[in-house]
């Protein structure tokens, strides 16, 4: 463990009761396995009820936030500046690039490689390399473009087919 690291801080657990934020006690702990490296100024929150878990052989770079109830599987590596929101599970032998953001309450399969700067916002069920990063824009436009981006490959194929058909008419 490098200097400035905090293990077992309160997780960000709150409930809103009629407009007032009420802190939910974080009574779980943190379990750190054998042969784990934790870089400087990394924060690992304790779990709400069950512990946050860092399994054997995990290497964690500097300035990483690991929220409450996160589970990081054996021999995974996480590069600097990454944030992992609460109750997410990262599988075994995963590589998470620097400056990634992983949303809460999702899981990442064993053997996944997430490229630096990627925002993981949904479950990753299959081993492979995953990448994404977009520029900041107004949320309404971003939502529309995100849907369109997922349709891009299909749209490209349709345009190619239309071009081929149009050339046949000449």
N, C-alpha and C positions, 0 to 999 in steps of 0.2 A: 504494500500500500504506500503510495507516494504522499508527500505533504499536502495538506489542505483537503484531503479526502474526508468526507462525512459519511459514516455508515450508521443507519438506523434513525435518521431524522424523520419527523412526522410526515406522513403522506398528505397529499392535498385532498383531504376528505372532508367535505362539507355537505350539508343539506340546507335547502332554503325553506324556512318556515315562515310563511306570510311576509315575505320580503326581507327577512333577516337571515343572515348566514349563521348556521349553527355548526360548530366544529364536531366532527365525528371522531371519537378517540381512536387512535391507531395503536392497537395493542399487540399486533403480530410483530415478529422480529425480522431479522435478516439472517439467512443461512449462506455462508460462503464456503465453497468446497475447497479441496486441496489443489495446490499449484495454480492458484488464481492470481493474476496481476491486476492491480487497480491503479490507474494513473492519477496524477495530481489534480486536485480540485474537482474530483468526481463526487456526486451525491447519489447515495442509494437510500431510498426511503424504506422504512419498515412497512410491513403489510398492515392492512386494516384488522384482520382477524388471523389469517394464516400468514406465514412469512414470505417475504420477497426471497427468491432463491437464485444464487449464482453457482452453477454447478462446476465440477472439477475441470481444470485446464482452461478456463475462460480467461481471455486477455481483454482488458478494458483500457482504452487510451485516456488521455487527459480531458477534463471538462465535459463529462458526460452526465446526464441526468437519467437516473433509473428510478421510475416512480414506484409507488406501493403495489405489492402483489405481482410484480413482474417476475417471470421465470426465464432464465437464460440457460440454454442447454449446453451440455458438455462440449468443450473445445471450440466454442464460438469465439469470434474476435470482433470487437466493436471499436471503430476509429473515432477520433476526437470530434467534439462538438455535436454528437448525436444525442437526441432526446427520445426516451421511450416512455410513453404515457402508461398510466396505471392498468394493471390486470392484463397486460399483453404477455404472450409467450413466444420466445424465440427458440427454435429447435436446436438440435445438436449440429456441430460443424458448420455453423452459419458464419458469413463474413458480412458485416455491416460497415459500409464506407463512412467516411467522415461527413459531418453536417447533415445527417439523415434525421428525419422526424417520423416516428412510428406512433400512429394513433393508438388510443386505448382500447382494451377489450378485444384484441384480435390476436391471431396466431400466425406464425411464420414456420413453414415446414422445415424439416432437417435438410441441411446441405444447400440452403439458399444463399446467394450472393446478391446483396443490395448495393448498387453503385452509389458513390458519394453524391450527396445533395438530393437524394430521392426522398419523396414523401410517400410513406406507406399508409394508405387509408382504408385498406380492406385486407381480408385474410389472404395469405399466400399458401396454397395447398400443395403445390408441386415444386420439387427441387429445380433450380435454374438460376439464371441471372436476371434481375429485375432493375429497371431504371425509370426515372421520371423526374422532371423538374420543369416548371413553367415559370414564366415571368409574372410578376405581380400585375394584376388588373382588377377592375371592378368585379365584385363577386358575381353579379348577375351575368356578365359577359363570360367570366371564367367557367361558370356552370354550363352555359350553352356550348362553349368551346370544348369543354371536357367531354361532353356527350358526342360532339362531332369528331373529336380526335379518335375516339374509340371506333367510329364508323369509317375512318379515313382509308384503311386498306380495302374495305369492301367498295367504297366509292371509287377508288383508283381503278379497281378491276372493272367496274361498270363503265367508267369513262373509256378505258382501253378497248372494251368490247364495242362500245358505241363508235369509237374512232375506226375500228376495224370494219364495222358494218358500213359506215359512211364511205370509206374508201372503196368498198365493194360496189357501191351504187354509182360510182363515177364512170 
